Structure formats: C-alpha cells, structure tokens
Amino acid sequence: MARRSLVRGRDTRRGHELTPDQLTVAWQSASLLLGYPDQALLDRLDLVRRASHELPGMVGEPLRATVARLADTPLGELEEEYVDTFDSRRRHNLFLTYFAHGDTRKRGVALLRFKQTYLASGVELTDDELPDHLCVVLEFAATVDHESGRQLILDHRAGLELLRLSLAEAGSRWAGAVEAVTATLPPLRGDEVEAVRKLAAEGPPEEEVGLTPYATPGFDPGPAQPAQPDAPVALPMPSFPGGR
C-alpha cells in the first residue's frame, strides 16, 4: 500500500490562527464525531454540519465529510465498523499515549500527566475511560482549557499524525475528523516530521507487560491541586463497549 506524504501542501496552514471560538467548535465537533456512534450522535450531526461552516475550509470540509459518511449509514453498521476500526488495529488507536508507549509501564506515568493536567484546570474525570482518549482530550481542550489541551495534543503529535495517515489510507469514514484536528495545529517541523516517519515505519511499541494503574500510589506523587478553589467538575467521557 502506498504511503501518503507525511507533509502535505495543507501543512503550510497556520491552525493556531483560528479564533478561540473556532477552536472550540472544531475540537468539540471532532470529539463528538470520533465517539462511539449512538442515536444521540446521529441526532447531532446536522448541528455539527452547520457549525462547521463557521470554520476555515481546511478544518470545516473534513468535518463535513465525516458527517456525511456517518449520516448515510445505518446505526448498527456504524457500531460494528467503529469497533473494527478502533478496537482491533494498533495504528487506529484513539489513546494518544499508546503510540509512544504501547501497553508498557512507561505509559502509566504518561497517563498520570493527563490526569494532573485536568485536575490543575479543575476537572476530575470519572473512571469510565483513560484520560488520553482523543475524545476526552478534545472535549477538555474545547470546553475547559485551550492551551493545556492543545499542549497535550502537541506532545503526542506524532501519534495523532500516524492516526490521521492510517485512517486516510484505510478510507475510514472517521478520517476527516482526525484531519480536522491536525488542521488546527501549527505546521509540522523537521524533527516532528522525522518522529512521524519513524513511528509510521515502526508502529507503536509491541511489548505488553501490563499497564500499572496510573492512579495508584506507585505512580501518584500526590494530589494535584486545582487551579481554581471551586470543586472539580466532571468531564463527560466517551463511552463504548470494550473500552480499554
């Protein structure tokens, strides 16, 4: 299978020039579209489509492409395809730290950083999902803290770009949602291009040694203090069967 170029002409874009409102719309829309499909998502597709017209073409168009491909497919078929796409293919993984660490012990420390970033912004996650799930990160970035959320995404840019490439090569109906996210980010630099190229060649680490729970005392150096004195608020989590 031919590899797509890691640096496309579209990578000359400057995603960081989107307004805060546009970033909120883009990231929230992508978070919804990449979640496990259910009737609630189908009911929101027209809202996402209309909101996408507020965005520059390089962000709005791929979102609309995903909306169209979700809207024209029966829900049962979408559910089966979603599980096949994201639960059984290593390069289609929606958990950002997986690309760098696989299911190794190092991943526990990386997960802890996500949790502490959320807590520092006054958000306490439920136990329904790991904090590096792309939908969770995008929800946080869109609705709680643009800068902290963006930094989490940028710190795992290579994995996100591999996800984009892999979904595009597979012709996945969800490819446009991930493309839209990458279009909100600054252009890839030389070292980032090399990191994506290396990850594309080697894939995520294969060693499986068991994932030590990221919230256990062995990894947790102490409770992170929310930036605000108010009590933390629960962030909605994507929910799908068989979640890791």
N, C-alpha and C positions, 0 to 999 in steps of 0.2 A: 504494500500500500504506500503510495507516495506521501511523503511528509509535507505538510503545509509550512510555508515560511514562518519562522519564529517572529520576524519583524516585518509586519505588513505596512503598506503605504499608510494605512489608517493609524499606525502607531506614531505618526507625526502630530497627532491631535494633542491638545492640552486639556485633559479631562479636569485638571484642577481649577480651570477657569469657569466651571459650572457654578451657578449661584448655590447658596445653601439650600434654598427651596428645591432647586433642580436635583441636587444630590439626594435630598430626602425622597423625592418622587422616584428617582432612578433606583436607589438601593432598596426602598420598600417594595417597589414593583418586582424587582428581581427576587427578593426574598419570598414573596408570595408565589411567584411562578415556579420557583425551584422547590417548593414544599410538596409534600405528598399530596397528590390530587384527590380532592373530595368535592362534594357538591358546593360547599362554601366557596372554594376556589373558582369553580365554573361560574358561579353567580357574580364573582368579582371581575371576571375577565374583561367585560365591557368597560368597567371603571378604569382598569389598568390601561386598556387601549386608549381611552380618551385622555388619561393623564399623560401618556407617552408623547402626545402631541405638544406638550409643554417643553419637551427636551430637544436638544440638538439631534440632527438626523443620525449621527453615529451611535447615539445611545437609544433614541426612540425607535428607530427602524428595527433593530434586532429584538427589542422587546415586543413589538407588534408582530414580528414573525413567529415568536414563541406563542403569543396569544392566539394567533390564527391556527397554529398547528394543535394547540390544546383544545380549541373551541370546536374543531371539526372531527373530534374523536370521542367515541363513547367512553363514559367514565370507567367502566370495567376494564377496557383495553388500556386506558391510561394508567390505571393502577398496576396492572401486570407489567407494562413496559417500564414504568418507573422503577419497580423493584429490580427488574432485569438490568436496567441501565446503571443504577447507583448502588445496588447491593451485591453485585456479583462481578464487578470489573474494577480492578485496582486503580486504573487510570481515570476512572469516572467517580472517584471518591469525593464526597461533599465535606469530609472532615479535613480541614486545612493542615493540621499538624501531621496527618498520615503521610503526606507526600515527603516530608523531611525525615520522619522518624519511623514510619510503619507502625507495627504493633510492638514497639520496643520500650524498654523502661524510660528512655530519654523522653518519650512522648508525655509521660506523666508530668514532668517539670514544665514542658511547653503548655500543657493544658492548664496547669496552675496559673500561669501568667495570664491566660484569658480570663480565668475566674477572678483574679485580683484586679484586672483592668475593669471588669464590670462592677465589682464592689466599690472601687475607687470613684466610680460615677454614680453610686447609689443604687445599683441594680444587683439583686440577689436572684440567681437562677434557681429554677426548680431542678429536680433530679431526673426529669424526663429525657434529657438529651445532654450530650457532651457540649462544652461551651465553644468548641472550634467548628461546629457545624456551620457551613456557609450561610444558611438561612438565619441562624441566630446572630452571627456576626453582622450581617447586613441589616437585620432588624435593629440591633444595637446602634450601628453607625447611623442609620436613618433617623431614629427616633430619640436617641439619648445623647450621643457624643460623636459628632462628626470626626473630629481629629483623632480621638483614641481609636475609634472604629476603623478609620482609614489606615492608621498605623498598623493595626493588627492585620489588615488585608495586605498592606505593602510588605510587611515582614514575612508573609507567606506568598509573595507574588509568583515565585517560580511554580509552586504547586497549582495556583489559580490558572496560570497560563497553560500548564500542561492539561488541566481540566478543559480549558477552552479548546485547545488543539484536538484533544481526544474526542470530545463531543462533536466538534465540527467534522472530523474525519469519519465518524460513525454516522453522520447525517442525523444526529439526535434532534428531536423536537425541542429539547431544552438548551441547545447550543446558543441560541440567540440571547437568552437571559444571562448566561455567563459572559458572552461577548459584550453585552451592555455594561456589565460591571467593570470589565477591563478597560472599556472606553471612558470610564470616569476617572481613570488613573493617569499619572504622567507617563510619557513615553518610556519604554524600556531603555536602560543604559547598557553600555558594553558588558559590564560584569553581570548584569541581570540577564542579558541575552545568553551569556555563556552558562549561567545557572539553569536556565530553562532548557537549553540544548543538552546539558549533561543529564538533567532529570528525565528528559524525553528519551534519551538513549538508554539510561539505566533503570528507570522506573523507581517507585518507592522502595525503601529497604524491605527485604523479604523475611528477615529474621523475626520469628514470632516467639517472644519469650514471656508473654503475658503482660498485660497492661496493669501496673500497680495503680490502684485508685488514686486519682490526683488530689483528692481531698483528705487523704489520710495523714496522720501526724508525720509520717516519714517524708512527706513532700511539703507539708504546710509549715512555713516558718513562723506562722502567727496570723491572726485575723487581719485582713486588710481593712482599713478604716475608710468608710465612705467620705467623699469629698464634701457632702452636704450633711448637716445634722439630722435631716429628716430620715425617717425609716426607709430602708431599701424598698424598691418596688419590684414586683415580679415581672420579668420579661417574658412575653408569650413565646413558647417553644414550638417549633415544627414537630409534628407527631406522625410517625409512620410505623407500621408493623416491622418487627425485626430490627429496630434501631440498635446500633452498637452501644 
